[in-house]
Amino acid sequence: MRFEIANTHAYPGCRVRLADEDNADEIVAQFSDGTIAGARYSRNGSATIRLTISPYRTARGTDIAEKSWILTPDPKGGGWKIKARSAD
């Protein structure tokens, strides 16, 4: 499964699209600059997704530490939206 993040990093309000839902062999987050990071997720029914993104470096060289996020459905744009950072 691939989580396509609509920016170079995740933040509250950022849109997320799920792709390759049938392929659970590899779970990754792909950012708008083409950077790909490992990820893990868990679902709470159809209401929320908890997405943890492994540390990665943006295409411009910024190091981003591992963080977990809560995703909720985005009724306006379809797909998902990052609601908040998850307290680990």
PyMOL commands that set and color helices and strands:
alter all, ss='L'
color gray80, all
select strands_A, chain A and resi 2-5+15-19+28-30+36-44+48-53+56-57+63-64+67-73+80-85
alter strands_A, ss='S'
color yellow, strands_A
deselect
rebuild
show_as cartoon
